[in-house]
């Protein structure tokens, strides 16, 4: 038993001494991708650890664990500390909520809001489409979140239908994103049956999506 124990200790000591050890370089001030590639090229396993930092730009390494200068074996774990930007208030999820509710929510966290609007085919008017920073991002204390609001669907143009036949007019109205309103038939001398005489609103008008267009034929 003593001989076996002695031989095992000698073998273990010999194995440890033969393992290559590499001095850990500093990756501070490198971008996260460059820092990760440099350490992986040396044979280390890399973990990215995001942390708030007031002075280092977001996505830049500012430290590591273990510290630079340590000699490590191949395959050991090195954690890169990467700036996640300044510490501050985390932006809550706001997409799909009414602007008044979002403004109140942000104000409760001490944040202000700025606004811009755009047409959107699926988001109802007055609802928030997105925020900048997005949900989960950070804003400095008393900072401002930029909100993009929906104006609703873009206006549609009433097609010019006067003088066309009724069936063609119905197709054109549908393709324009509008609805067919009341159809009034009148008798007019020297006119073919089914010819459109007038539309309300008139052709060329800008109207909300799905608005009914009345026809006089």
C-alpha positions as CSV (number, residue, x, y, z in Angstrom):
1,X,0.0,0.0,0.0
2,X,2.8,2.4,0.8
3,X,4.5,1.7,-2.5
4,X,1.3,2.3,-4.4
5,X,0.6,5.6,-2.6
6,X,4.2,6.8,-3.3
7,X,4.0,5.9,-7.0
8,X,0.6,7.6,-7.3
9,X,1.9,10.8,-5.7
10,X,4.9,10.8,-8.0
11,X,2.8,10.3,-11.1
12,X,0.3,13.1,-10.1
13,X,3.2,15.5,-9.4
14,X,4.8,14.7,-12.7
15,X,1.5,15.3,-14.5
16,X,0.8,18.6,-12.9
17,X,4.3,19.9,-13.7
18,X,3.9,18.9,-17.3
19,X,0.7,20.9,-17.9
20,X,1.4,24.1,-19.9
21,X,0.8,27.3,-18.0
22,X,0.3,30.6,-19.8
23,X,0.5,34.1,-18.4
24,X,-2.9,35.8,-18.6
25,X,-2.7,39.0,-20.7
26,X,-4.8,42.1,-20.0
27,X,-7.8,42.6,-22.2
28,X,-8.9,45.9,-20.6
29,X,-10.1,48.5,-23.1
30,X,-10.7,46.0,-25.8
31,X,-14.1,45.4,-27.4
32,X,-15.8,42.4,-26.0
33,X,-15.4,40.4,-29.3
34,X,-11.7,41.1,-29.5
35,X,-11.1,40.3,-25.9
36,X,-12.9,37.0,-26.1
37,X,-11.0,36.0,-29.3
38,X,-7.7,36.8,-27.8
39,X,-8.2,34.7,-24.7
40,X,-9.8,31.8,-26.6
41,X,-6.8,31.8,-29.0
42,X,-4.6,31.2,-26.0
43,X,-6.6,28.2,-24.9
44,X,-8.7,29.7,-22.1
45,X,-12.5,29.2,-21.6
46,X,-14.1,32.6,-21.6
47,X,-17.2,33.9,-19.8
48,X,-18.6,37.4,-20.4
49,X,-19.8,39.2,-17.3
50,X,-21.8,42.5,-18.0
51,X,-21.5,45.1,-15.3
52,X,-22.5,48.8,-15.2
53,X,-19.7,51.2,-15.6
54,X,-20.0,55.0,-15.6
55,X,-16.8,55.8,-17.5
56,X,-16.1,52.8,-19.9
57,X,-18.2,52.7,-23.1
58,X,-20.8,50.0,-23.4
59,X,-19.4,46.7,-24.9
60,X,-15.8,47.4,-23.8
61,X,-13.8,45.2,-21.4
62,X,-12.6,46.9,-18.2
63,X,-11.3,44.0,-16.1
64,X,-11.0,40.3,-15.8
65,X,-11.0,37.5,-13.2
66,X,-8.4,36.2,-12.6
67,X,-6.3,39.4,-13.0
68,X,-3.8,39.9,-15.7
69,X,-0.3,38.4,-15.0
70,X,-1.6,35.2,-13.4
71,X,-0.3,32.0,-14.9
72,X,-3.1,29.7,-15.7
73,X,-3.4,26.2,-17.2
74,X,-4.9,25.6,-20.6
75,X,-8.7,25.3,-20.4
76,X,-9.1,27.3,-17.3
77,X,-12.0,29.8,-17.0
78,X,-11.4,33.5,-17.4
79,X,-14.2,36.0,-16.8
80,X,-14.2,39.2,-18.8
81,X,-15.9,42.2,-17.1
82,X,-17.6,44.1,-19.8
83,X,-19.3,47.5,-19.5
84,X,-23.0,47.5,-19.8
85,X,-23.1,51.3,-19.8
86,X,-23.9,53.7,-17.0
87,X,-25.9,52.4,-14.1
88,X,-29.3,53.9,-13.9
89,X,-33.0,53.2,-14.2
90,X,-34.1,50.1,-16.1
91,X,-36.6,51.0,-18.9
92,X,-39.9,49.0,-18.4
93,X,-41.8,47.2,-21.2
94,X,-44.0,49.8,-22.8
95,X,-44.9,48.6,-26.3
96,X,-48.6,48.3,-26.8
97,X,-49.6,50.5,-23.9
98,X,-51.4,53.9,-24.2
99,X,-49.1,56.9,-24.1
100,X,-50.7,58.4,-21.1
101,X,-50.2,55.2,-19.1
102,X,-46.6,54.9,-20.2
103,X,-45.8,58.6,-19.4
104,X,-47.2,58.0,-15.9
105,X,-45.2,54.8,-15.5
106,X,-41.9,56.5,-16.5
107,X,-42.6,59.5,-14.3
108,X,-43.0,57.1,-11.3
109,X,-39.4,56.1,-11.9
110,X,-38.3,59.7,-12.2
111,X,-37.9,59.5,-16.0
112,X,-39.3,61.9,-18.7
113,X,-40.5,61.0,-22.2
114,X,-40.1,62.5,-25.7
115,X,-42.3,61.5,-28.5
116,X,-42.4,60.9,-32.3
117,X,-45.2,59.4,-34.3
118,X,-45.6,57.1,-37.3
119,X,-48.3,55.3,-39.1
120,X,-48.7,51.6,-38.2
121,X,-51.1,49.1,-39.7
122,X,-51.4,46.9,-36.6
123,X,-50.9,49.2,-33.6
124,X,-53.9,51.2,-32.5
125,X,-53.6,55.1,-32.5
126,X,-52.2,56.4,-29.3
127,X,-50.4,53.3,-28.4
128,X,-46.6,53.0,-28.0
129,X,-44.8,51.1,-30.7
130,X,-41.3,51.1,-29.2
131,X,-39.0,52.9,-26.9
132,X,-35.3,54.0,-27.0
133,X,-33.6,52.6,-25.0
134,X,-35.7,49.4,-25.4
135,X,-37.2,47.6,-22.5
136,X,-34.4,46.4,-20.2
137,X,-32.0,49.1,-21.2
138,X,-30.8,51.7,-18.7
139,X,-31.4,55.4,-18.5
140,X,-29.5,57.8,-16.2
141,X,-31.4,59.1,-13.2
142,X,-33.9,61.9,-14.3
143,X,-33.2,60.8,-18.0
144,X,-35.6,60.7,-20.9
145,X,-37.0,57.8,-22.8
146,X,-37.9,58.3,-26.5
147,X,-41.2,56.9,-27.4
148,X,-42.5,56.1,-30.9
149,X,-46.3,56.4,-31.0
150,X,-48.8,55.0,-33.5
151,X,-50.9,57.3,-35.6
152,X,-52.8,54.1,-36.7
153,X,-53.0,52.9,-40.3
154,X,-51.8,55.3,-43.0
155,X,-54.6,57.3,-44.8
156,X,-56.0,55.8,-48.0
157,X,-56.7,57.5,-51.3
158,X,-60.2,57.2,-52.7
159,X,-59.7,55.9,-56.3
160,X,-61.2,57.9,-59.2
161,X,-64.3,55.8,-60.1
162,X,-66.6,58.2,-61.9
163,X,-67.3,56.8,-65.4
164,X,-66.3,53.2,-64.5
165,X,-68.6,50.3,-64.2
166,X,-69.9,49.2,-60.8
167,X,-68.1,45.9,-60.6
168,X,-64.7,47.4,-61.4
169,X,-65.4,50.2,-58.8
170,X,-66.1,47.6,-56.1
171,X,-62.8,45.9,-56.8
172,X,-60.9,49.2,-56.8
173,X,-62.4,50.2,-53.5
174,X,-61.3,46.9,-51.8
175,X,-57.8,47.2,-53.2
176,X,-57.5,50.7,-51.8
177,X,-58.1,49.4,-48.3
178,X,-61.6,51.0,-48.1
179,X,-65.1,49.7,-47.6
180,X,-68.1,49.9,-49.9
181,X,-70.8,52.2,-48.5
182,X,-74.3,52.7,-49.6
183,X,-75.0,52.3,-53.4
184,X,-77.7,54.6,-54.7
185,X,-79.2,53.9,-58.1
186,X,-80.7,56.7,-60.2
187,X,-82.1,56.9,-63.7
188,X,-80.1,59.1,-66.1
189,X,-80.9,59.5,-69.8
190,X,-78.2,58.3,-72.2
191,X,-76.2,56.5,-69.5
192,X,-75.4,52.8,-69.4
193,X,-76.7,50.9,-66.4
194,X,-74.1,50.4,-63.6
195,X,-71.9,53.4,-64.5
196,X,-70.6,55.2,-61.4
197,X,-71.8,58.9,-61.5
198,X,-70.4,60.1,-58.2
199,X,-68.6,58.9,-55.1
200,X,-68.6,60.2,-51.5
201,X,-65.8,61.0,-50.6
202,X,-64.7,62.1,-54.0
203,X,-61.8,60.5,-55.9
204,X,-58.4,61.6,-54.7
205,X,-59.5,62.3,-51.1
206,X,-57.4,61.1,-48.3
207,X,-59.4,59.1,-45.8
208,X,-58.9,56.6,-42.9
209,X,-58.4,52.9,-43.8
210,X,-61.7,50.9,-44.1
211,X,-63.8,54.1,-44.5
212,X,-67.0,53.4,-46.5
213,X,-67.2,55.0,-50.0
214,X,-70.7,55.8,-51.1
215,X,-71.6,55.2,-54.7
216,X,-74.2,56.9,-56.9
217,X,-74.7,54.7,-60.1
